[in-house]
Amino acid sequence: MYIVTNRIKMKSGYAEKLAPMFTKGGALQEMKGFIKVETWNIQGIDENDELHVNMWWETLEDFDVWKNSDAFKQAHQRGGDSNKEKGESPMLGSELVIAKVETTVDPK
């Protein structure tokens, strides 16, 4: 199992507002190998917000299929002219981190 994390740095006050956008469901849930997605609002940062979007996948190949799919492209489209009217993006940058789960323990 793999966890793919998009660490998104954004303007202060936006992580809590934008987190639900990443977990609203849709085509992602139908993808082969998709397990779940969680968002984490990282605490203790004063200068900006940091939102971690964590996606669990059975294999990296399954994630790659998602990343190259039309559904992914649609999910990541910006709203075109309507976003220009709303102002600039709250996103300041992002970093993708991939981790292989080596061990886990579940409750008894």
DADA-V108531 format. One record per helix or strand. SS is the DSSP state (hx for helix, st for strand). FROM is the first residue (numbers start at 0). TO is the last residue. If there is no record, write none. Layout:
BEGIN
ss: {SS	SS}
from: {FROM	FROM}
to: {TO	TO}
END
This chain:
BEGIN
ss: {st	hx	hx	st	st	hx	hx	hx	st}
from: {1	14	26	33	48	59	69	80	90}
to: {9	22	29	40	56	66	74	85	99}
END
